[in-house]
């Protein structure tokens, strides 16, 4: 028997409205109190809320499958772990520097929360669609344990451990307060951003589990297309971390800050040359990889690379001063020549 439709057959409208309301609630508190500590907590717990809600709605009509439980619990575990860690970190630091130019401005601050709504809703789609009435009307979706299911569990485990452990490693490293040191231990030995890599493959893993019944022919028609369409989740988190809030805010700006402050730049430059920007890879081999492969296959695009001659304010100031001295010398020389001619 088909499961009754709840607002819409894929729970898209329901989950979108809940996400908007949930984020606006926390936005109103954060803006009114100029309070940064709830921002990431609101994002992470929103994932858990949507997972629990859609799983509960599905269970009200028939017992959830093992696949539904695994995918939903994976998303809940990832979201609560991430939001808990970020809440702990901001409580320790006292504020979130990302909002220094936003928290006093209503629309700027709201813009961040609107983007968070889009992020949460989009990256929840694999679980939301898997738990939806239209997909669950297919009673036989195959036993949990297909190739995609197993791949998803393995990839999730690797990503979850990598993201969780590297977050702690980075936090403990920064807590030491040694700004000249280079964080090149643990997972940071094989990747400059193992936490980002872990987060990306976590979303990929949940997607693989969600599409398993479609890939194996148990779910067909529009439901099959809807499941495959949730690929926007891993794509979005990848684009977000690679081109918006992740690598662009840490790679070149971080290198520039170190170079201009003179905080052990030589060691850090060596670390950049030997360590993959995202994909874990042995540094002994990575430093021998041709630049063209680093800029393509290993995703270290030119937009991330710091060139002191081009990007350092100190270098620019030095060049300007040198040019000024050169021009000054030329002008002085021309004056002397002119004076000689006059005489």
C-alpha positions in Angstrom: 0.0 0.0 0.0 1.3 3.4 -0.9 2.4 5.7 1.9 0.2 8.8 2.1 1.8 12.0 0.7 2.8 14.5 3.4 2.6 17.9 1.9 4.6 16.7 -1.1 5.7 13.2 -2.2 9.4 13.7 -1.4 9.0 15.8 1.8 10.8 18.6 0.1 8.4 21.4 1.0 8.0 20.2 4.6 11.8 19.9 5.2 12.4 23.3 3.5 9.8 25.1 5.6 11.1 23.5 8.8 14.7 24.5 7.9 13.7 28.1 7.2 11.8 28.3 10.5 14.5 26.7 12.5 17.3 28.9 11.1 15.2 32.1 11.4 14.6 31.3 15.1 18.3 31.0 15.8 19.0 34.0 13.6 16.6 36.2 15.6 18.3 35.2 18.8 21.8 35.6 17.5 21.1 39.1 16.0 19.2 40.4 18.9 21.8 39.3 21.4 24.8 39.8 19.1 25.6 36.2 20.0 27.9 34.0 17.8 27.8 30.8 19.8 24.6 29.3 18.3 25.4 29.7 14.6 27.1 26.4 13.8 25.1 24.6 16.5 21.9 25.6 14.6 23.3 24.3 11.4 24.4 20.9 12.7 21.3 20.2 14.8 19.1 21.1 11.8 20.6 18.1 9.9 19.7 15.9 12.9 16.2 17.4 13.1 15.4 16.6 9.4 16.8 13.1 9.6 14.8 12.2 12.7 11.6 13.9 11.4 11.6 12.1 8.0 12.6 8.8 9.5 9.8 9.1 12.1 7.2 9.9 9.4 8.3 6.9 7.4 8.2 4.7 10.5 4.6 5.8 11.2 3.5 3.8 8.1 5.9 0.9 8.1 9.1 -0.1 9.9 12.1 1.7 8.5 14.6 -0.4 6.6 18.1 -1.1 7.7 19.3 1.2 4.9 17.1 4.1 6.1 18.4 3.6 9.7 22.0 3.5 8.6 21.8 6.6 6.3 19.8 8.6 8.8 22.0 7.7 11.8 25.1 8.5 9.8 23.9 11.9 9.0 22.8 12.5 12.6 26.1 11.3 14.0 28.1 13.5 11.6 26.0 16.6 12.3 25.9 16.3 16.1 29.6 15.6 16.2 30.4 18.6 14.0 28.0 21.0 15.7 29.2 19.8 19.2 32.8 20.4 18.3 32.2 23.8 16.8 30.1 24.9 19.8 32.8 23.8 22.1 35.4 25.7 20.1 33.4 28.9 20.0 32.7 28.7 23.7 36.5 28.5 24.3 37.4 31.4 21.9 34.5 33.6 22.9 33.4 34.7 19.4 33.4 33.8 15.8 35.6 36.1 13.8 33.6 35.4 10.6 30.9 37.7 11.8 33.0 40.7 12.9 31.8 42.6 9.8 28.2 41.1 9.9 26.7 40.8 13.3 25.9 44.5 13.5 24.3 44.6 10.1 20.9 42.9 9.7 21.0 42.0 6.0 24.7 40.9 6.0 24.1 38.7 9.0 20.8 37.4 7.6 22.6 36.5 4.3 24.9 34.1 6.2 21.8 32.4 7.7 20.1 32.1 4.4 23.1 30.4 2.9 23.1 28.1 5.9 19.5 27.2 5.2 20.4 26.2 1.6 23.4 24.2 2.8 21.5 22.3 5.4 18.5 21.5 3.2 20.6 20.5 0.2 23.0 18.3 2.0 20.1 16.6 3.8 18.5 15.5 0.5 19.9 12.0 0.2 18.4 11.0 3.6 15.2 13.1 3.1 14.5 11.5 -0.3 15.4 8.0 0.9 12.9 8.4 3.8 10.2 10.0 1.6 6.8 8.5 0.8 7.4 8.1 -2.9 10.6 6.0 -2.4 9.2 4.0 0.5 6.2 2.9 -1.6 8.6 0.4 -3.0 8.3 -2.3 -0.4 11.1 -4.4 -1.7 14.3 -2.4 -1.9 16.7 -5.2 -1.4 18.5 -6.2 1.8 21.1 -3.9 3.2 24.5 -5.1 2.2 24.9 -4.3 -1.5 28.2 -3.2 -2.9 27.1 0.5 -2.6 26.0 0.0 1.0 29.3 -1.6 2.0 31.2 1.1 0.1 29.2 3.8 1.8 29.8 2.3 5.3 33.6 2.0 4.7 33.9 5.5 3.1 31.8 7.0 5.9 33.9 5.4 8.6 37.1 6.7 7.0 35.7 10.2 6.5 34.2 10.4 9.9 37.3 9.4 11.7 39.5 11.6 9.5 37.3 14.7 10.1 36.8 14.1 13.8 40.4 13.3 14.6 41.9 16.1 12.5 39.5 18.7 14.1 40.9 17.7 17.5 44.5 17.6 16.2 44.2 21.1 14.8 42.5 22.4 18.0 45.2 21.0 20.2 47.9 22.3 17.9 46.5 25.9 18.0 45.9 25.7 21.8 49.7 25.5 22.2 49.9 29.1 20.9 53.2 28.5 19.0 52.5 30.5 15.8 55.8 29.6 14.3 55.1 25.9 14.4 53.8 23.9 11.4 50.9 21.5 12.0 52.3 18.5 10.1 51.5 15.6 12.4 48.7 13.1 12.4 46.4 13.4 9.4 48.0 16.7 8.6 51.1 14.8 7.6 49.4 13.5 4.4 46.9 16.4 3.8 46.8 20.1 4.5 43.1 19.9 5.1 42.2 16.3 6.1 39.0 17.6 7.9 37.7 19.0 4.7 38.5 15.8 2.8 36.7 13.8 5.5 33.6 16.0 5.4 33.4 15.6 1.6 33.6 11.8 1.6 31.2 11.6 4.5 28.5 13.2 2.3 29.6 11.0 -0.6 29.1 7.9 1.5 25.6 8.8 2.6 24.7 9.5 -1.0 26.0 6.1 -2.1 23.9 4.3 0.6 20.8 6.4 -0.4 21.0 5.5 -4.1 21.7 1.8 -3.5 18.0 0.7 -4.1 17.9 2.7 -7.3 21.2 1.5 -8.6 20.2 -2.1 -8.0 16.9 -1.8 -9.8 14.5 -1.9 -6.8 13.4 1.7 -7.1 12.3 2.9 -10.5 10.6 5.8 -12.3 10.6 9.3 -10.8 11.7 8.0 -7.4 14.9 6.6 -9.0 15.6 9.9 -10.6 15.0 11.7 -7.3 17.5 9.5 -5.5 20.1 10.0 -8.2 19.4 13.8 -8.1 20.5 14.0 -4.5 24.1 14.0 -5.9 23.8 17.7 -5.4 24.6 17.0 -1.8 28.2 15.8 -2.2 28.7 18.3 -5.1 27.6 21.2 -3.0 29.8 20.4 0.0 32.7 19.9 -2.3 32.1 23.3 -4.1 31.5 25.0 -0.8 34.8 23.8 0.8 36.9 24.2 -2.4 35.6 27.5 -3.7 33.8 29.4 -1.0 34.3 29.0 2.7 37.0 26.4 3.0 40.2 26.4 1.0 40.0 30.0 -0.4 39.8 31.4 3.1 42.7 29.4 4.5 45.2 28.6 1.8 46.6 31.8 0.2 45.5 34.1 3.2 47.2 31.7 5.6 50.4 31.6 3.7 50.4 35.4 3.2 49.9 36.0 6.9 52.9 33.7 7.7 55.1 35.2 5.1 54.5 38.8 6.1 54.8 38.0 9.8 58.0 36.0 9.2 56.7 33.1 11.4 58.9 30.3 10.2 58.0 30.9 6.6 60.7 28.6 5.2 59.4 25.5 7.1 55.8 26.3 6.1 56.8 26.8 2.5 58.5 23.4 2.6 55.2 21.9 4.1 53.2 23.4 1.2 55.6 21.9 -1.3 55.5 18.4 0.2 51.9 18.1 1.4 48.8 17.6 -0.7 46.2 20.3 -0.3 43.3 18.0 0.1 43.6 14.4 -1.1 45.8 12.4 1.4 49.1 11.4 -0.2 52.5 10.5 1.1 54.6 13.7 1.2 57.8 11.9 0.1 56.0 11.2 -3.2 53.9 14.4 -3.4 57.0 16.7 -3.5 58.1 14.8 -6.6 54.8 15.1 -8.4 55.0 17.5 -11.4 53.4 20.9 -10.9 50.9 20.3 -13.7 49.5 17.2 -11.9 49.4 19.1 -8.6 47.4 21.9 -10.3 44.9 19.4 -11.8 44.6 15.9 -10.4 45.5 16.9 -6.9 43.3 20.0 -7.0 45.9 22.5 -5.9 44.5 25.1 -8.3 46.4 28.4 -9.0 43.8 30.3 -7.0 45.2 28.7 -3.8 48.9 29.2 -4.5 50.6 32.0 -2.7 53.4 33.8 -4.6 55.2 36.3 -2.4 56.2 38.5 -5.4 52.5 38.8 -6.5 50.4 38.5 -3.4 52.4 39.8 -0.5 51.7 43.4 0.6 55.2 43.6 2.0 56.7 42.6 -1.4 54.5 45.1 -3.2 55.6 47.8 -0.8 59.2 46.9 -1.3 58.8 47.0 -5.1 57.0 50.3 -4.8 59.8 51.7 -2.7 62.4 50.4 -5.1 60.6 51.9 -8.1 60.3 55.2 -6.2 64.0 55.2 -5.5 64.8 54.4 -9.2 62.5 57.2 -10.4 63.9 59.6 -7.9 67.5 58.8 -9.1 66.4 59.3 -12.7 64.8 62.6 -11.9 67.9 63.7 -9.9 70.1 62.7 -12.8 68.0 64.5 -15.3 68.2 67.7 -13.2 71.9 67.5 -13.0 72.2 67.1 -16.7 69.9 70.0 -17.3 71.9 72.1 -15.0 75.1 71.2 -16.8 73.5 72.1 -20.1 72.3 75.4 -18.7 75.8 76.2 -17.7 
